[in-house]
Amino acid sequence: MTGKSPRESEAILADLMMPSQANGLRSPSIFGGVVMSMVDKCAALSAMKHSGGQATTLSVERILFKEPILVGELVEIRSHVAHVGRTSMSVVADVYAEDLRTGNRRHTNACWLTFVHLGDDGKPAPVPPLVLETEADHRLHQIAARRREQQLADRH
């Protein structure tokens, strides 16, 4: 099985945030579930690009909401595979919000998700190895490996 680089699994998803996506707070911002859905979809695209087939979400380890996202802002999610196991993939996704009037762009969320590649029979199937090309690839791979070890330890 030929390896793939994190760059080959990059996915980008963008959408303009509308009033119907806002929460009901006095100072409304975008409902966290809207952002979570976008993150899951973008990360799934990365997992499918890497595995070359179906992938399903196994877990969402972390979604850190650093800043609110406002109605009228453009939200962009960027994701890629950072680590692979035999049938699973750790995907990192970053969320950016942009005020289209000013061009001000903020990193609002950082997310880690795990996906499992599914074969044609619907069962977990092997994924290609990850070919690390850059220092950033190596750094994120090490972080993902530590996160995976912790996850496995927490299961027992």
Secondary structure, 3 states (H helix, E strand, C coil): CCCECHHHHCEEEEEECCHHHECCCCCCCECHHHHHHHHHHHHHHHHHHHHCCEEEEEEEEEEEECCCCCCCCEEEEEEEEEEECCCEEEEEEEEEEECCCCCCEEEEEEEEEEEEEECCCCCECCCCCECCCCHHHHHHHHHHHHHHHHHHHHHC
